[in-house]
Amino acid sequence: MKLLALNASHRGDQGFTQRLLTYLLKGAQAGGAQTESLTLARLKINRCLACLKCQQAGERHLTCVYDQRDDVAMIFERMRNADILIYATPIYMMGISALLKTLLDRLYATMDCADIRLTQTGLLHHHVDAELSAKPFAYVVGCANLEAGMTANAVHYFRTYADFMDAPLVGELRRNATPLLANDDARRVRAVLAAYEQAGSELATEGRIRRPTQRRANQELVDVPLFGLLKRLPVMKPIIAHET
């Protein structure tokens, strides 16, 4: 079993996204998997130009104009060689990072959009490169905010991606209150990080993350119902406004 993690944080290896990946991949290695992590912030990823040249018939059909001119071909090759992908992204402006979206936009050059097909669930789509786009994947999304709605767009994106690409979604890890992960001594933080290790082990041995493990990994670090009450108290509003 080979796992490839794509760290899409603009902070690269210095962010909480990498901290979560470190525990996830540690567990995968303990489970016998080969692991690799690519930090997208270190790589050159040109944006799709929507020039449609990859869709034209001929020798360059399904070949991007940036082929061999940036790192995307290398990334795609690593993705093809993996058994399971891990898309890891912090939340920026209520969605996945621009780094990850720019990379995934480049999948367009690997798809024959004139070859219309139905997905396994009956959705109208087109040809995809199954060795690349339909690879089983798990996602890790993280944000500092406590509100559940902050990760909603990213969760919806990955689930929609899975539906249209016929890509098995084998794990959903959502982590709010990420700055609290810096407190290694906190009981709940230790429990979350242990759950990430267990999640990695399950990916390596079972090819999926069990739901109980996901619940432990996604558990709240802050008593959200209590926070919900506190933030609505008049005395708290100036404090919250000042902190943000």
N, C-alpha and C positions, 0 to 999 in steps of 0.2 A: 504494500500500500504506500503510495506517494502522495503527500499533501503539499499543495502550493498555496501560500498565503500572500495576498496582495495588500500591502499596507498603503492605504490611500490618504493618509494624513499629510497635510501640508507641513506639519512639524516633524515628519519623518520618524526617525527612531527615538525622538525625544518626547513624544506625546503619550497620552494614556492609551491610545490605540495599540501602540507597540507593547505597552505593559500587559494588556490583555492577551495579545498574540503570544507573548513570551510564555505565559502560563498554558495557553491552549496548545502550543507546539511542544512544550515540555511534556504534557500529558500524552500527546501523539507519539512522541519519541519513546516514552516509557511503554506505550502500547505496541511498539515494534515498527512504527511507520518511518519512512524517510520523509523528512520535512525540508522545505525551502521557503524562504520569505523574500519577496521583492519589495523594496521601498520605492514607490512610484515617484516620490519627490526627488529622488536622485537620478531619475531617468529622463530622457528626452521623449516627450509624447506630443506630437503635433496634432492639432485639432483637425477633424474631418472638414474638408472644404465643400462638401456636397457638390463636387464637380462632375459626378456621375461617370467619370472615366473608368472606374472599376466595373461599371455595369455595361460597358460597350463590348460588342462582340469583337473577337480577334485574339491576338497573341497575349495581350495584357488583360484579358477578361478576369475579373475577380483579383486584380492586383492593384494595390493602392499606389497613388503617385508618390507617396512617401516611402515606398518599399526600399529598405536598406539605407534610408536617409535619417532614420531615427531608431528608437529602441523598441518600437511596437512589434516588429516581426519577431524579435527575440522573446518578448513577453508572451506573444501568442504561441510560440514554439514550446516554451516552458509550460504554458497552460495545457497544450495538447498532450504533453508527456505526463501530466499529473493524473491521478485517479480522482481526487477531490480537490476543488478550489475553495478557498476561504476569502471572501471579499470583506475587507475590514475598513471601515470608514467612520470618521467622526461626522457629526451633523454640522453642516454649514448652511445657514439660512434655510433651516427646516428641511434639508435634503442631503443626499449623498455629496461627497466632495467633488469639486470640479475635476480633480485629478482622475478619479474613478470614472466619472461620466465621460470625460474626454477619451479615456481608453476604450470604454465600451462603445462609444460612438464609432470607433474605428472598426468594429465588427462588421459594419455595413459593407466593407470591401471584401468580406468573406462570404457574403450571401448573394445568391442569384435572385434578385427581386422580381424577375420576370417569371420565375418558376413558382407559380402560386400553389400552395398546398394547405391542407388542414392539419392542425396540431392533433396530438393524441386525444385531446379533450374537445375537439371539434371547433377550434377557433380558426378563423381565416388568417393565414399568414403566408410565408413563402419559404423557399429553401434556406436552410442554415447549415453551417459546417458543424456537424454533430460532434466531432472530436474536439471542438472548441467551445461552441455556444451551448451545447446540450450537456455539458459536463456536470455531474453532481456537484452541488456547492452548498456551503453554509455561509451565513453572513454574521458579521460582528458590527454593530453600530453603537456609537457612544456619544453622549452629550453631557454637558455640565448641568443642564436644566433638569428640574424634577418633574415637569409636566409630561404626562404620557403622550400628549399630542405632538411633542417635539420630534419624536422618531416615527410618527405615523406615515409620513410621505416616503421615507426610506423603506419602511417595512412593506408598504404597498408596492413600491417600485420593484423590490426583489421578488415579491410574490407574483407580480405581473410578468416579470422577466421569466420566471420559472414556467409560467403557463404558456407563454408564446414561444419559448425556446425548447419546450419539452425537456427542461433541465430539472432533474430531481432536487428539490430543496430539502437538504438533509440536516439542517440545523439553523435555528433562529436565536441569536444572542443579542439582546438589547440591554445596554447599560447606561442608565442615567446617573446623575450625580458623580461623574467621573473624577472630579478633584478629590473626592473623599477616598479614592483608591490609594492616595499617597500615605494614608494612615494604616500601616501594616498591623498595628496593634489592635485595631478595632475588630471585634468579633465578627460582625457581618462582612467586613472586607475580607477577612480570612476565609469565611465561608464561601464568598463569591469566587475568590481566586482558586480555592480548592475545587469548586464546581467547574471552573474553566479547565483545570487540569483533567478532571474526570471527563469533560466533554471532548477534549483532545484524545484521550484514551479510547473513548467510544467511537470516535471517527475512525481511529486506526484499526480497531478490532471488529466493529460492526458496520462501519460505513455510514453511520448516522449518529445523531445525538439524541438520547432518550429524553422524553418529555419531562420526567422528574428532574433530570439533570439541568435541562433548560430552565425549569422553574427556579431551581436553586441559584443558577447563574444570573437569572434576571430578577432576583429578589430585591426589594427596596433596601437601600442603605439608610434611608430616612423614613420615619413614620409619615407617609404621605397624607393620610387623613388628618393627622394632627397639623402638618404643615399647611394643608388646605384651609384649616380653620384659622391658624395663626396669621396667614398672609392676608386674611380679610378683616382682621382687626384694625381699626383706625390707627392705633399706636404703631403698628408694624409697617404701614404703607411708606412713611418717610424713610424708615430703615432700609426696606427692600429697594426703594428707588435710589438711595444713596449707594448701596452695595453694587447695583447693576450699572 
